[in-house]
């Protein structure tokens, strides 16, 4: 939490000298796709509290980072992992970064394929003929976490890692791709038979329940946990208003918004 404390201190210093609504055109926030609902609500909250608009765009964290590296004007970047935020700091594009939330991985399954509980998740993935929907590694942190999950599974059950890798079907949603018919490309893949199960973020439980109430989401057991960690970065070209937005994300109010969207807060001392 040392980095988070540094960010909080910097943001508080900026807040003391910041005039209200100093940023006439608003701020630009790029975020991971899994943060769409949470950061949209965060932007609305910030606009109400500070009178400063926040314009948001979402996509795979790797692609959003590459857009920043290519010259997109962005103030705050919220990634589904620490690595992409850290890279922007290392490149000199961002002034500071911090972890702001955690997540978990879940198995997304139709009722006929769902295990009874999380103790049966690995067995469900290893069942004969099962095809597993996964995100692309390097581009999407969910894909990287899935690679790590397969490595952890191999330690728990030797030989299972190769089986899981061989059964993985990469599901990508690149820019310009047609919108998902169901509202989610993982759900499309399950419905059209390209995959039998999928590995997704547990924070998506409420959204998947709205898309298809019959779907089942099961947490992975503790021995298979890989602990997704979300990181934000404030760009060097951003004004002090961007630090205020970062502070809002790390504040009790911001952490409450993240918790309501299914994430695990990291910076709030009391969520009551």
ChimeraX commands (.cxc) that place a marker at each C-alpha (Angstrom):
marker #1 position 0.00,0.00,0.00 radius 0.5
marker #1 position 3.05,2.34,-0.01 radius 0.5
marker #1 position 2.36,3.44,-3.61 radius 0.5
marker #1 position -1.28,4.07,-2.80 radius 0.5
marker #1 position -0.24,6.21,0.18 radius 0.5
marker #1 position 2.11,8.22,-2.03 radius 0.5
marker #1 position -0.66,8.81,-4.53 radius 0.5
marker #1 position -3.06,9.87,-1.80 radius 0.5
marker #1 position -0.54,12.35,-0.43 radius 0.5
marker #1 position 0.12,13.83,-3.87 radius 0.5
marker #1 position -3.56,14.09,-4.66 radius 0.5
marker #1 position -4.35,15.74,-1.33 radius 0.5
marker #1 position -1.67,18.34,-1.96 radius 0.5
marker #1 position -3.16,19.05,-5.37 radius 0.5
marker #1 position -6.65,19.29,-3.94 radius 0.5
marker #1 position -5.65,22.06,-1.54 radius 0.5
marker #1 position -4.70,24.38,-4.41 radius 0.5
marker #1 position -7.24,23.34,-7.02 radius 0.5
marker #1 position -10.00,25.79,-7.99 radius 0.5
marker #1 position -13.44,24.32,-8.58 radius 0.5
marker #1 position -14.14,23.25,-12.16 radius 0.5
marker #1 position -10.67,24.32,-13.29 radius 0.5
marker #1 position -10.72,21.78,-16.14 radius 0.5
marker #1 position -13.17,23.24,-18.63 radius 0.5
marker #1 position -13.10,20.36,-21.13 radius 0.5
marker #1 position -13.13,17.64,-18.50 radius 0.5
marker #1 position -10.83,14.69,-17.98 radius 0.5
marker #1 position -10.25,11.61,-20.11 radius 0.5
marker #1 position -10.18,8.20,-18.42 radius 0.5
marker #1 position -9.24,5.02,-20.26 radius 0.5
marker #1 position -10.25,1.82,-18.51 radius 0.5
marker #1 position -10.28,-1.95,-18.75 radius 0.5
marker #1 position -13.46,-3.43,-20.18 radius 0.5
marker #1 position -14.26,-5.09,-16.86 radius 0.5
marker #1 position -14.36,-1.64,-15.27 radius 0.5
marker #1 position -16.99,-0.20,-17.60 radius 0.5
marker #1 position -19.86,-0.12,-15.11 radius 0.5
marker #1 position -17.75,0.87,-12.10 radius 0.5
marker #1 position -15.81,3.66,-13.80 radius 0.5
marker #1 position -18.90,5.01,-15.54 radius 0.5
marker #1 position -20.47,5.41,-12.10 radius 0.5
marker #1 position -17.16,6.79,-10.76 radius 0.5
marker #1 position -17.13,9.43,-13.51 radius 0.5
marker #1 position -20.70,10.45,-12.70 radius 0.5
marker #1 position -19.88,10.68,-8.99 radius 0.5
marker #1 position -16.78,12.80,-9.68 radius 0.5
marker #1 position -18.75,15.14,-11.95 radius 0.5
marker #1 position -21.38,15.64,-9.25 radius 0.5
marker #1 position -18.82,16.25,-6.52 radius 0.5
marker #1 position -16.29,18.35,-8.45 radius 0.5
marker #1 position -18.21,19.78,-11.38 radius 0.5
marker #1 position -15.63,18.31,-13.76 radius 0.5
marker #1 position -16.76,15.98,-16.54 radius 0.5
marker #1 position -14.93,12.68,-17.10 radius 0.5
marker #1 position -14.97,11.24,-20.62 radius 0.5
marker #1 position -14.46,7.47,-20.58 radius 0.5
marker #1 position -13.40,4.80,-23.05 radius 0.5
marker #1 position -12.99,1.09,-22.31 radius 0.5
marker #1 position -11.28,-1.92,-23.86 radius 0.5
marker #1 position -8.63,-4.55,-23.28 radius 0.5
marker #1 position -6.00,-3.00,-21.00 radius 0.5
marker #1 position -3.12,-3.81,-23.33 radius 0.5
marker #1 position -4.81,-2.15,-26.29 radius 0.5
marker #1 position -5.74,0.91,-24.22 radius 0.5
marker #1 position -2.15,1.24,-23.02 radius 0.5
marker #1 position -0.90,1.00,-26.60 radius 0.5
marker #1 position -3.26,3.83,-27.61 radius 0.5
marker #1 position -1.76,5.99,-24.88 radius 0.5
marker #1 position 1.73,5.10,-26.09 radius 0.5
marker #1 position 0.65,6.04,-29.62 radius 0.5
marker #1 position -0.31,9.53,-28.48 radius 0.5
marker #1 position -3.91,9.47,-27.27 radius 0.5
marker #1 position -4.55,12.31,-24.82 radius 0.5
marker #1 position -5.48,10.60,-21.57 radius 0.5
marker #1 position -5.42,11.82,-17.97 radius 0.5
marker #1 position -6.03,8.65,-15.96 radius 0.5
marker #1 position -5.63,5.01,-16.99 radius 0.5
marker #1 position -7.31,2.23,-14.99 radius 0.5
marker #1 position -5.96,-1.19,-15.90 radius 0.5
marker #1 position -7.05,-4.71,-14.97 radius 0.5
marker #1 position -3.50,-5.37,-13.85 radius 0.5
marker #1 position -0.55,-3.58,-12.29 radius 0.5
marker #1 position 1.80,-4.29,-15.19 radius 0.5
marker #1 position 0.31,-1.98,-17.82 radius 0.5
marker #1 position 0.12,0.92,-15.37 radius 0.5
marker #1 position 3.69,0.24,-14.21 radius 0.5
marker #1 position 4.92,0.21,-17.82 radius 0.5
marker #1 position 3.55,3.71,-18.42 radius 0.5
marker #1 position 5.44,4.95,-15.35 radius 0.5
marker #1 position 8.63,3.19,-16.48 radius 0.5
marker #1 position 8.32,4.80,-19.92 radius 0.5
marker #1 position 7.99,8.23,-18.35 radius 0.5
marker #1 position 4.43,8.69,-19.60 radius 0.5
marker #1 position 2.80,8.46,-16.17 radius 0.5
marker #1 position 3.86,10.23,-12.99 radius 0.5
marker #1 position 2.48,7.74,-10.47 radius 0.5
marker #1 position 0.57,4.47,-10.24 radius 0.5
marker #1 position -1.19,2.52,-7.51 radius 0.5
marker #1 position -3.29,-0.57,-6.97 radius 0.5
marker #1 position -6.93,0.35,-6.40 radius 0.5
marker #1 position -8.91,-2.92,-6.44 radius 0.5
marker #1 position -8.74,-6.70,-6.54 radius 0.5
marker #1 position -10.84,-9.26,-8.38 radius 0.5
marker #1 position -11.20,-13.04,-8.65 radius 0.5
marker #1 position -11.60,-15.49,-11.51 radius 0.5
marker #1 position -14.83,-17.42,-11.96 radius 0.5
marker #1 position -16.01,-20.23,-14.17 radius 0.5
marker #1 position -18.90,-19.20,-16.43 radius 0.5
marker #1 position -21.07,-22.16,-17.38 radius 0.5
marker #1 position -24.49,-23.17,-18.68 radius 0.5
marker #1 position -26.44,-25.09,-16.03 radius 0.5
marker #1 position -25.76,-28.45,-17.71 radius 0.5
marker #1 position -21.98,-27.96,-17.41 radius 0.5
marker #1 position -21.74,-26.17,-14.06 radius 0.5
marker #1 position -20.07,-27.90,-11.10 radius 0.5
marker #1 position -22.07,-28.17,-7.90 radius 0.5
marker #1 position -19.58,-25.98,-6.05 radius 0.5
marker #1 position -16.11,-24.49,-6.39 radius 0.5
marker #1 position -14.55,-27.76,-5.30 radius 0.5
marker #1 position -15.60,-29.23,-8.65 radius 0.5
marker #1 position -14.36,-26.39,-10.88 radius 0.5
marker #1 position -11.10,-28.02,-11.96 radius 0.5
marker #1 position -12.82,-31.33,-12.64 radius 0.5
marker #1 position -15.39,-29.54,-14.80 radius 0.5
marker #1 position -12.60,-27.95,-16.84 radius 0.5
marker #1 position -10.86,-31.31,-17.26 radius 0.5
marker #1 position -13.97,-33.24,-18.29 radius 0.5
marker #1 position -13.67,-35.03,-21.63 radius 0.5
marker #1 position -14.06,-32.81,-24.67 radius 0.5
marker #1 position -14.58,-29.54,-22.82 radius 0.5
marker #1 position -13.53,-26.41,-24.71 radius 0.5
marker #1 position -12.58,-23.46,-22.50 radius 0.5
marker #1 position -13.13,-19.86,-23.55 radius 0.5
marker #1 position -10.20,-17.63,-22.53 radius 0.5
marker #1 position -9.04,-14.08,-23.21 radius 0.5
marker #1 position -5.92,-13.35,-25.28 radius 0.5
marker #1 position -2.78,-13.12,-23.15 radius 0.5
marker #1 position -0.60,-9.99,-23.38 radius 0.5
marker #1 position -3.54,-8.01,-24.81 radius 0.5
marker #1 position -6.01,-8.64,-22.01 radius 0.5
marker #1 position -4.87,-9.16,-18.39 radius 0.5
marker #1 position -7.66,-11.72,-17.99 radius 0.5
marker #1 position -5.74,-13.86,-20.48 radius 0.5
marker #1 position -2.55,-13.43,-18.44 radius 0.5
marker #1 position -4.34,-14.37,-15.23 radius 0.5
marker #1 position -5.73,-17.44,-16.99 radius 0.5
marker #1 position -2.23,-18.52,-18.03 radius 0.5
marker #1 position -1.21,-18.17,-14.39 radius 0.5
marker #1 position -4.29,-20.14,-13.34 radius 0.5
marker #1 position -3.31,-23.04,-15.61 radius 0.5
marker #1 position 0.18,-23.05,-14.09 radius 0.5
marker #1 position -1.26,-23.13,-10.57 radius 0.5
marker #1 position -3.65,-25.93,-11.58 radius 0.5
marker #1 position -0.71,-27.94,-12.90 radius 0.5
marker #1 position 0.95,-27.75,-9.50 radius 0.5
marker #1 position -2.26,-28.84,-7.79 radius 0.5
marker #1 position -2.83,-31.66,-10.26 radius 0.5
marker #1 position 0.31,-32.47,-12.29 radius 0.5
marker #1 position -0.39,-32.72,-16.00 radius 0.5
marker #1 position -3.58,-30.67,-15.88 radius 0.5
marker #1 position -1.86,-27.52,-17.13 radius 0.5
marker #1 position -1.14,-28.96,-20.56 radius 0.5
marker #1 position -4.68,-30.34,-20.85 radius 0.5
marker #1 position -6.15,-26.94,-20.03 radius 0.5
marker #1 position -3.87,-25.12,-22.46 radius 0.5
marker #1 position -4.72,-27.57,-25.24 radius 0.5
marker #1 position -8.45,-27.03,-24.66 radius 0.5
marker #1 position -8.28,-23.23,-24.50 radius 0.5
marker #1 position -10.15,-21.31,-27.20 radius 0.5
marker #1 position -9.08,-17.68,-27.39 radius 0.5
marker #1 position -12.04,-15.30,-27.53 radius 0.5
marker #1 position -11.08,-11.81,-28.66 radius 0.5
marker #1 position -13.14,-8.71,-29.30 radius 0.5
marker #1 position -10.79,-6.42,-31.27 radius 0.5
marker #1 position -11.69,-2.85,-32.22 radius 0.5
marker #1 position -14.08,-2.80,-35.17 radius 0.5
marker #1 position -15.50,-6.26,-34.45 radius 0.5
marker #1 position -19.31,-6.58,-34.70 radius 0.5
marker #1 position -21.08,-6.09,-31.38 radius 0.5
marker #1 position -21.94,-9.24,-29.46 radius 0.5
marker #1 position -25.46,-10.44,-30.23 radius 0.5
marker #1 position -26.10,-11.30,-26.59 radius 0.5
marker #1 position -24.34,-8.25,-25.21 radius 0.5
marker #1 position -21.23,-10.25,-24.31 radius 0.5
marker #1 position -18.87,-12.13,-26.60 radius 0.5
marker #1 position -18.22,-14.89,-24.04 radius 0.5
marker #1 position -21.94,-15.54,-23.87 radius 0.5
marker #1 position -22.11,-15.54,-27.68 radius 0.5
marker #1 position -19.39,-18.21,-27.76 radius 0.5
marker #1 position -21.26,-20.36,-25.23 radius 0.5
marker #1 position -24.53,-20.04,-27.11 radius 0.5
marker #1 position -23.16,-20.79,-30.57 radius 0.5
marker #1 position -21.17,-23.80,-29.34 radius 0.5
marker #1 position -17.64,-22.51,-29.83 radius 0.5
marker #1 position -16.88,-23.15,-26.15 radius 0.5
marker #1 position -18.45,-25.16,-23.34 radius 0.5
marker #1 position -17.11,-23.14,-20.40 radius 0.5
marker #1 position -15.39,-19.78,-20.01 radius 0.5
marker #1 position -13.05,-18.15,-17.52 radius 0.5
marker #1 position -14.16,-14.64,-16.57 radius 0.5
marker #1 position -13.85,-12.09,-13.78 radius 0.5
marker #1 position -16.11,-12.70,-10.79 radius 0.5
marker #1 position -16.97,-9.00,-10.77 radius 0.5
marker #1 position -19.20,-9.71,-13.78 radius 0.5
marker #1 position -21.72,-11.80,-11.82 radius 0.5
marker #1 position -24.45,-9.15,-11.76 radius 0.5
marker #1 position -24.04,-8.31,-15.45 radius 0.5
marker #1 position -24.15,-11.96,-16.56 radius 0.5
marker #1 position -27.22,-12.53,-14.38 radius 0.5
marker #1 position -28.97,-9.75,-16.30 radius 0.5
marker #1 position -27.89,-11.10,-19.68 radius 0.5
marker #1 position -28.92,-14.69,-18.96 radius 0.5
marker #1 position -30.38,-15.71,-15.62 radius 0.5
marker #1 position -29.72,-19.40,-16.38 radius 0.5
marker #1 position -25.94,-18.95,-16.45 radius 0.5
marker #1 position -23.95,-20.19,-13.48 radius 0.5
marker #1 position -20.80,-18.52,-12.15 radius 0.5
marker #1 position -18.63,-20.46,-9.73 radius 0.5
marker #1 position -15.57,-19.10,-7.89 radius 0.5
marker #1 position -12.29,-20.97,-8.17 radius 0.5
marker #1 position -11.20,-22.59,-4.89 radius 0.5
marker #1 position -8.49,-20.89,-2.79 radius 0.5
marker #1 position -5.78,-23.29,-3.99 radius 0.5
marker #1 position -6.38,-22.07,-7.56 radius 0.5
marker #1 position -6.67,-18.36,-6.75 radius 0.5
marker #1 position -4.43,-16.02,-8.76 radius 0.5
marker #1 position -5.67,-12.71,-7.34 radius 0.5
marker #1 position -6.17,-10.13,-10.14 radius 0.5
marker #1 position -4.83,-6.74,-9.05 radius 0.5
marker #1 position -6.06,-3.55,-10.72 radius 0.5
marker #1 position -3.74,-0.56,-11.13 radius 0.5
marker #1 position -4.28,3.07,-12.08 radius 0.5
marker #1 position -1.79,5.51,-13.56 radius 0.5
marker #1 position -1.93,9.31,-13.76 radius 0.5
marker #1 position -0.32,10.71,-16.89 radius 0.5
marker #1 position 2.49,13.25,-16.62 radius 0.5
marker #1 position 0.68,15.59,-19.02 radius 0.5
marker #1 position -2.43,15.64,-16.82 radius 0.5
marker #1 position -3.31,18.54,-14.55 radius 0.5
marker #1 position -4.01,18.36,-10.81 radius 0.5
marker #1 position -7.66,17.50,-11.55 radius 0.5
marker #1 position -6.46,14.05,-12.65 radius 0.5
marker #1 position -4.90,13.50,-9.22 radius 0.5
marker #1 position -8.27,14.39,-7.72 radius 0.5
marker #1 position -9.91,11.72,-9.86 radius 0.5
marker #1 position -7.30,9.18,-8.73 radius 0.5
marker #1 position -7.95,10.22,-5.14 radius 0.5
marker #1 position -11.67,9.73,-5.69 radius 0.5
marker #1 position -11.08,6.16,-6.91 radius 0.5
marker #1 position -9.01,5.45,-3.79 radius 0.5
marker #1 position -11.38,7.24,-1.42 radius 0.5
marker #1 position -14.03,5.46,0.70 radius 0.5
marker #1 position -16.74,6.69,-1.69 radius 0.5
marker #1 position -14.83,5.41,-4.73 radius 0.5
marker #1 position -14.04,2.11,-3.09 radius 0.5
marker #1 position -17.73,1.72,-2.23 radius 0.5
marker #1 position -18.59,2.15,-5.92 radius 0.5
marker #1 position -16.06,-0.54,-6.83 radius 0.5
marker #1 position -17.42,-2.89,-4.15 radius 0.5
marker #1 position -20.96,-2.41,-5.47 radius 0.5
marker #1 position -19.67,-3.48,-8.89 radius 0.5
marker #1 position -18.24,-6.73,-7.53 radius 0.5
marker #1 position -14.62,-5.70,-6.93 radius 0.5
marker #1 position -12.61,-6.11,-3.73 radius 0.5
marker #1 position -11.67,-2.71,-2.33 radius 0.5
marker #1 position -8.08,-2.16,-1.18 radius 0.5
marker #1 position -7.88,1.44,0.03 radius 0.5
marker #1 position -10.92,1.95,2.23 radius 0.5
marker #1 position -10.55,1.43,6.00 radius 0.5
marker #1 position -14.27,0.99,6.61 radius 0.5
marker #1 position -16.88,-0.01,4.02 radius 0.5
marker #1 position -19.85,0.27,6.37 radius 0.5
marker link #1:1,2 radius 0.2
marker link #1:2,3 radius 0.2
marker link #1:3,4 radius 0.2
marker link #1:4,5 radius 0.2
marker link #1:5,6 radius 0.2
marker link #1:6,7 radius 0.2
marker link #1:7,8 radius 0.2
marker link #1:8,9 radius 0.2
marker link #1:9,10 radius 0.2
marker link #1:10,11 radius 0.2
marker link #1:11,12 radius 0.2
marker link #1:12,13 radius 0.2
marker link #1:13,14 radius 0.2
marker link #1:14,15 radius 0.2
marker link #1:15,16 radius 0.2
marker link #1:16,17 radius 0.2
marker link #1:17,18 radius 0.2
marker link #1:18,19 radius 0.2
marker link #1:19,20 radius 0.2
marker link #1:20,21 radius 0.2
marker link #1:21,22 radius 0.2
marker link #1:22,23 radius 0.2
marker link #1:23,24 radius 0.2
marker link #1:24,25 radius 0.2
marker link #1:25,26 radius 0.2
marker link #1:26,27 radius 0.2
marker link #1:27,28 radius 0.2
marker link #1:28,29 radius 0.2
marker link #1:29,30 radius 0.2
marker link #1:30,31 radius 0.2
marker link #1:31,32 radius 0.2
marker link #1:32,33 radius 0.2
marker link #1:33,34 radius 0.2
marker link #1:34,35 radius 0.2
marker link #1:35,36 radius 0.2
marker link #1:36,37 radius 0.2
marker link #1:37,38 radius 0.2
marker link #1:38,39 radius 0.2
marker link #1:39,40 radius 0.2
marker link #1:40,41 radius 0.2
marker link #1:41,42 radius 0.2
marker link #1:42,43 radius 0.2
marker link #1:43,44 radius 0.2
marker link #1:44,45 radius 0.2
marker link #1:45,46 radius 0.2
marker link #1:46,47 radius 0.2
marker link #1:47,48 radius 0.2
marker link #1:48,49 radius 0.2
marker link #1:49,50 radius 0.2
marker link #1:50,51 radius 0.2
marker link #1:51,52 radius 0.2
marker link #1:52,53 radius 0.2
marker link #1:53,54 radius 0.2
marker link #1:54,55 radius 0.2
marker link #1:55,56 radius 0.2
marker link #1:56,57 radius 0.2
marker link #1:57,58 radius 0.2
marker link #1:58,59 radius 0.2
marker link #1:59,60 radius 0.2
marker link #1:60,61 radius 0.2
marker link #1:61,62 radius 0.2
marker link #1:62,63 radius 0.2
marker link #1:63,64 radius 0.2
marker link #1:64,65 radius 0.2
marker link #1:65,66 radius 0.2
marker link #1:66,67 radius 0.2
marker link #1:67,68 radius 0.2
marker link #1:68,69 radius 0.2
marker link #1:69,70 radius 0.2
marker link #1:70,71 radius 0.2
marker link #1:71,72 radius 0.2
marker link #1:72,73 radius 0.2
marker link #1:73,74 radius 0.2
marker link #1:74,75 radius 0.2
marker link #1:75,76 radius 0.2
marker link #1:76,77 radius 0.2
marker link #1:77,78 radius 0.2
marker link #1:78,79 radius 0.2
marker link #1:79,80 radius 0.2
marker link #1:80,81 radius 0.2
marker link #1:81,82 radius 0.2
marker link #1:82,83 radius 0.2
marker link #1:83,84 radius 0.2
marker link #1:84,85 radius 0.2
marker link #1:85,86 radius 0.2
marker link #1:86,87 radius 0.2
marker link #1:87,88 radius 0.2
marker link #1:88,89 radius 0.2
marker link #1:89,90 radius 0.2
marker link #1:90,91 radius 0.2
marker link #1:91,92 radius 0.2
marker link #1:92,93 radius 0.2
marker link #1:93,94 radius 0.2
marker link #1:94,95 radius 0.2
marker link #1:95,96 radius 0.2
marker link #1:96,97 radius 0.2
marker link #1:97,98 radius 0.2
marker link #1:98,99 radius 0.2
marker link #1:99,100 radius 0.2
marker link #1:100,101 radius 0.2
marker link #1:101,102 radius 0.2
marker link #1:102,103 radius 0.2
marker link #1:103,104 radius 0.2
marker link #1:104,105 radius 0.2
marker link #1:105,106 radius 0.2
marker link #1:106,107 radius 0.2
marker link #1:107,108 radius 0.2
marker link #1:108,109 radius 0.2
marker link #1:109,110 radius 0.2
marker link #1:110,111 radius 0.2
marker link #1:111,112 radius 0.2
marker link #1:112,113 radius 0.2
marker link #1:113,114 radius 0.2
marker link #1:114,115 radius 0.2
marker link #1:115,116 radius 0.2
marker link #1:116,117 radius 0.2
marker link #1:117,118 radius 0.2
marker link #1:118,119 radius 0.2
marker link #1:119,120 radius 0.2
marker link #1:120,121 radius 0.2
marker link #1:121,122 radius 0.2
marker link #1:122,123 radius 0.2
marker link #1:123,124 radius 0.2
marker link #1:124,125 radius 0.2
marker link #1:125,126 radius 0.2
marker link #1:126,127 radius 0.2
marker link #1:127,128 radius 0.2
marker link #1:128,129 radius 0.2
marker link #1:129,130 radius 0.2
marker link #1:130,131 radius 0.2
marker link #1:131,132 radius 0.2
marker link #1:132,133 radius 0.2
marker link #1:133,134 radius 0.2
marker link #1:134,135 radius 0.2
marker link #1:135,136 radius 0.2
marker link #1:136,137 radius 0.2
marker link #1:137,138 radius 0.2
marker link #1:138,139 radius 0.2
marker link #1:139,140 radius 0.2
marker link #1:140,141 radius 0.2
marker link #1:141,142 radius 0.2
marker link #1:142,143 radius 0.2
marker link #1:143,144 radius 0.2
marker link #1:144,145 radius 0.2
marker link #1:145,146 radius 0.2
marker link #1:146,147 radius 0.2
marker link #1:147,148 radius 0.2
marker link #1:148,149 radius 0.2
marker link #1:149,150 radius 0.2
marker link #1:150,151 radius 0.2
marker link #1:151,152 radius 0.2
marker link #1:152,153 radius 0.2
marker link #1:153,154 radius 0.2
marker link #1:154,155 radius 0.2
marker link #1:155,156 radius 0.2
marker link #1:156,157 radius 0.2
marker link #1:157,158 radius 0.2
marker link #1:158,159 radius 0.2
marker link #1:159,160 radius 0.2
marker link #1:160,161 radius 0.2
marker link #1:161,162 radius 0.2
marker link #1:162,163 radius 0.2
marker link #1:163,164 radius 0.2
marker link #1:164,165 radius 0.2
marker link #1:165,166 radius 0.2
marker link #1:166,167 radius 0.2
marker link #1:167,168 radius 0.2
marker link #1:168,169 radius 0.2
marker link #1:169,170 radius 0.2
marker link #1:170,171 radius 0.2
marker link #1:171,172 radius 0.2
marker link #1:172,173 radius 0.2
marker link #1:173,174 radius 0.2
marker link #1:174,175 radius 0.2
marker link #1:175,176 radius 0.2
marker link #1:176,177 radius 0.2
marker link #1:177,178 radius 0.2
marker link #1:178,179 radius 0.2
marker link #1:179,180 radius 0.2
marker link #1:180,181 radius 0.2
marker link #1:181,182 radius 0.2
marker link #1:182,183 radius 0.2
marker link #1:183,184 radius 0.2
marker link #1:184,185 radius 0.2
marker link #1:185,186 radius 0.2
marker link #1:186,187 radius 0.2
marker link #1:187,188 radius 0.2
marker link #1:188,189 radius 0.2
marker link #1:189,190 radius 0.2
marker link #1:190,191 radius 0.2
marker link #1:191,192 radius 0.2
marker link #1:192,193 radius 0.2
marker link #1:193,194 radius 0.2
marker link #1:194,195 radius 0.2
marker link #1:195,196 radius 0.2
marker link #1:196,197 radius 0.2
marker link #1:197,198 radius 0.2
marker link #1:198,199 radius 0.2
marker link #1:199,200 radius 0.2
marker link #1:200,201 radius 0.2
marker link #1:201,202 radius 0.2
marker link #1:202,203 radius 0.2
marker link #1:203,204 radius 0.2
marker link #1:204,205 radius 0.2
marker link #1:205,206 radius 0.2
marker link #1:206,207 radius 0.2
marker link #1:207,208 radius 0.2
marker link #1:208,209 radius 0.2
marker link #1:209,210 radius 0.2
marker link #1:210,211 radius 0.2
marker link #1:211,212 radius 0.2
marker link #1:212,213 radius 0.2
marker link #1:213,214 radius 0.2
marker link #1:214,215 radius 0.2
marker link #1:215,216 radius 0.2
marker link #1:216,217 radius 0.2
marker link #1:217,218 radius 0.2
marker link #1:218,219 radius 0.2
marker link #1:219,220 radius 0.2
marker link #1:220,221 radius 0.2
marker link #1:221,222 radius 0.2
marker link #1:222,223 radius 0.2
marker link #1:223,224 radius 0.2
marker link #1:224,225 radius 0.2
marker link #1:225,226 radius 0.2
marker link #1:226,227 radius 0.2
marker link #1:227,228 radius 0.2
marker link #1:228,229 radius 0.2
marker link #1:229,230 radius 0.2
marker link #1:230,231 radius 0.2
marker link #1:231,232 radius 0.2
marker link #1:232,233 radius 0.2
marker link #1:233,234 radius 0.2
marker link #1:234,235 radius 0.2
marker link #1:235,236 radius 0.2
marker link #1:236,237 radius 0.2
marker link #1:237,238 radius 0.2
marker link #1:238,239 radius 0.2
marker link #1:239,240 radius 0.2
marker link #1:240,241 radius 0.2
marker link #1:241,242 radius 0.2
marker link #1:242,243 radius 0.2
marker link #1:243,244 radius 0.2
marker link #1:244,245 radius 0.2
marker link #1:245,246 radius 0.2
marker link #1:246,247 radius 0.2
marker link #1:247,248 radius 0.2
marker link #1:248,249 radius 0.2
marker link #1:249,250 radius 0.2
marker link #1:250,251 radius 0.2
marker link #1:251,252 radius 0.2
marker link #1:252,253 radius 0.2
marker link #1:253,254 radius 0.2
marker link #1:254,255 radius 0.2
marker link #1:255,256 radius 0.2
marker link #1:256,257 radius 0.2
marker link #1:257,258 radius 0.2
marker link #1:258,259 radius 0.2
marker link #1:259,260 radius 0.2
marker link #1:260,261 radius 0.2
marker link #1:261,262 radius 0.2
marker link #1:262,263 radius 0.2
marker link #1:263,264 radius 0.2
marker link #1:264,265 radius 0.2
marker link #1:265,266 radius 0.2
marker link #1:266,267 radius 0.2
marker link #1:267,268 radius 0.2
marker link #1:268,269 radius 0.2
marker link #1:269,270 radius 0.2
marker link #1:270,271 radius 0.2
marker link #1:271,272 radius 0.2
view
